[in-house]
């Protein structure tokens, strides 16, 4: 793949742009506790990258309808905001430098779900690269026909093996490598 083909980089927010995994885990742990369920870090890692409503229906309240799942997802977001207020989140190490380089190379950027963001950027999936931190997000990118770079902020390298490239930090990633993915 040559550089002319990569015209967009799509970022996942949690664990990629911001280092907020601990706050997200604590918020989900509180929702689970509301239903007398215990959430371990391993359990949390199994669903990172999934939509809140999916998590509610699969792990907490299988009988929940769409309205209840949405309400419980909002509760989780309220808990998340409380956790962020207690423990300030920081940008992921090296992300600011990478964002500047992407901008300086006139590559479009977006945050969110891969296929929807590619359309918003007016790009084809093969013209984009997704940066993810979770197996579920990598799977979604690959299912959407988009190349994926995984960063080991929330999962170990072995858990991210579906990605086209795995990095431990943005400091070790050079924008010129977009051509080689």
C-alpha positions as CSV (number, residue, x, y, z in Angstrom):
1,X,0.0,0.0,0.0
2,X,1.5,3.4,-0.9
3,X,1.1,6.7,0.9
4,X,-1.4,8.0,-1.7
5,X,-3.9,5.4,-0.6
6,X,-3.9,6.4,3.1
7,X,-6.0,9.6,3.3
8,X,-7.5,9.2,6.7
9,X,-6.8,8.0,10.2
10,X,-9.7,7.0,12.5
11,X,-9.1,6.9,16.2
12,X,-10.9,5.1,19.0
13,X,-11.3,7.5,21.9
14,X,-11.0,5.5,25.1
15,X,-7.5,4.0,25.6
16,X,-6.2,5.5,22.3
17,X,-6.6,9.3,22.5
18,X,-7.1,9.4,26.3
19,X,-5.6,7.1,29.0
20,X,-8.9,6.6,30.8
21,X,-9.2,2.8,31.1
22,X,-9.1,2.9,34.9
23,X,-12.0,5.4,35.1
24,X,-14.0,3.4,32.5
25,X,-13.4,0.1,34.4
26,X,-14.5,1.8,37.7
27,X,-17.7,3.1,36.1
28,X,-18.6,-0.3,34.7
29,X,-17.7,-1.9,38.1
30,X,-20.3,0.4,39.7
31,X,-23.0,-0.6,37.2
32,X,-22.3,-4.2,37.8
33,X,-22.4,-3.7,41.6
34,X,-25.8,-2.0,41.2
35,X,-27.0,-5.5,40.2
36,X,-25.0,-7.4,42.8
37,X,-22.6,-8.5,40.1
38,X,-18.8,-8.4,40.4
39,X,-16.7,-7.2,37.6
40,X,-13.0,-8.2,37.4
41,X,-10.4,-6.6,35.2
42,X,-10.4,-9.7,33.0
43,X,-14.2,-9.5,32.6
44,X,-13.8,-5.8,31.7
45,X,-11.2,-6.5,29.1
46,X,-13.5,-9.0,27.5
47,X,-16.0,-6.4,26.5
48,X,-13.9,-3.3,25.9
49,X,-14.7,-1.9,22.5
50,X,-18.4,-3.0,22.6
51,X,-21.3,-0.5,22.8
52,X,-22.7,0.1,26.2
53,X,-26.2,-1.3,25.4
54,X,-24.6,-4.5,24.1
55,X,-22.6,-4.9,27.4
56,X,-25.8,-4.3,29.4
57,X,-27.8,-6.9,27.5
58,X,-25.0,-9.5,27.3
59,X,-23.4,-9.3,30.8
60,X,-25.8,-7.5,33.2
61,X,-29.5,-7.7,32.2
62,X,-30.1,-10.1,29.3
63,X,-33.8,-9.4,29.6
64,X,-33.4,-5.6,29.3
65,X,-35.2,-3.9,26.4
66,X,-33.7,-1.2,24.4
67,X,-35.0,1.6,26.6
68,X,-33.6,0.1,29.8
69,X,-30.3,-0.7,28.2
70,X,-30.0,2.9,27.1
71,X,-30.9,4.2,30.6
72,X,-28.3,1.9,32.2
73,X,-25.7,3.0,29.6
74,X,-26.4,6.6,30.6
75,X,-26.0,5.7,34.3
76,X,-22.6,4.2,33.4
77,X,-21.6,7.4,31.6
78,X,-22.7,9.4,34.7
79,X,-20.4,7.2,36.8
80,X,-17.7,7.6,34.3
81,X,-17.9,11.4,34.6
82,X,-17.7,11.1,38.4
83,X,-14.6,8.9,38.1
84,X,-13.0,11.4,35.7
85,X,-13.7,14.3,38.2
86,X,-12.0,12.2,40.9
87,X,-9.0,11.1,38.8
88,X,-8.1,13.5,35.9
89,X,-7.4,11.8,32.6
90,X,-4.5,12.6,30.4
91,X,-3.8,12.2,26.7
92,X,-2.1,9.0,25.8
93,X,1.6,9.4,25.7
94,X,2.8,10.6,22.3
95,X,-0.7,11.2,20.8
96,X,-0.3,15.0,20.5
97,X,2.9,14.6,18.5
98,X,1.2,12.1,16.2
99,X,-1.8,14.2,15.7
100,X,0.4,17.2,14.6
101,X,2.3,15.0,12.2
102,X,-1.0,13.6,10.7
103,X,-2.3,17.2,10.3
104,X,0.9,18.4,8.8
105,X,0.7,15.6,6.2
106,X,-2.8,16.7,5.2
107,X,-4.3,13.4,6.3
108,X,-7.9,13.5,7.5
109,X,-8.7,12.4,11.0
110,X,-11.8,11.2,12.8
111,X,-12.8,9.7,16.1
112,X,-15.4,7.0,16.4
113,X,-16.7,3.9,14.7
114,X,-14.6,3.0,11.7
115,X,-17.1,2.6,8.8
116,X,-19.3,5.6,9.9
117,X,-16.3,7.9,10.2
118,X,-14.8,6.8,6.9
119,X,-18.1,7.9,5.2
120,X,-18.1,11.2,7.1
121,X,-14.6,11.9,6.0
122,X,-15.7,11.1,2.4
123,X,-13.2,8.2,2.2
124,X,-13.3,4.6,1.2
125,X,-12.4,2.1,3.9
126,X,-9.2,1.1,2.0
127,X,-8.1,4.7,2.2
128,X,-8.2,4.7,6.0
129,X,-6.3,3.2,9.0
130,X,-8.0,2.7,12.3
131,X,-6.1,3.0,15.6
132,X,-7.6,0.8,18.3
133,X,-6.8,-0.6,21.7
134,X,-9.3,-3.5,22.0
135,X,-9.9,-6.8,20.3
136,X,-13.6,-5.9,19.7
137,X,-12.6,-2.6,18.0
138,X,-10.0,-4.4,15.8
139,X,-12.6,-6.9,14.8
140,X,-15.0,-4.1,13.8
141,X,-12.3,-2.3,11.8
142,X,-11.4,-5.5,10.0
143,X,-15.0,-6.4,9.3
144,X,-15.4,-2.9,7.8
145,X,-12.5,-3.6,5.4
146,X,-10.2,-1.1,7.2
147,X,-6.5,-1.7,8.1
148,X,-5.9,-1.5,11.9
149,X,-3.0,-0.4,14.1
150,X,-3.4,-1.6,17.7
151,X,-1.8,0.1,20.7
152,X,-1.2,-1.9,23.9
153,X,-2.7,0.7,26.4
154,X,-5.4,-1.6,27.6
155,X,-4.6,-5.1,26.3
156,X,-1.5,-7.2,25.8
157,X,0.1,-7.7,22.4
158,X,-1.1,-11.3,22.3
159,X,-4.8,-10.1,22.6
160,X,-4.4,-7.7,19.7
161,X,-2.9,-10.1,17.2
162,X,-5.7,-9.5,14.6
163,X,-4.4,-6.0,14.0
164,X,-2.2,-5.3,11.0
165,X,0.4,-3.6,13.2
166,X,0.8,-3.5,17.0
167,X,2.6,-0.6,18.9
168,X,3.3,-0.1,22.5
169,X,3.3,3.6,22.4
170,X,2.8,6.4,19.9
171,X,6.4,7.4,20.5
172,X,7.5,4.3,18.6
173,X,5.2,5.0,15.6
174,X,6.3,7.0,12.7
175,X,3.7,8.4,10.3
176,X,5.7,7.2,7.3
177,X,4.8,3.7,8.5
178,X,1.2,4.2,7.3
179,X,2.5,3.3,3.9
180,X,3.7,-0.1,5.1
181,X,0.5,-1.4,6.9
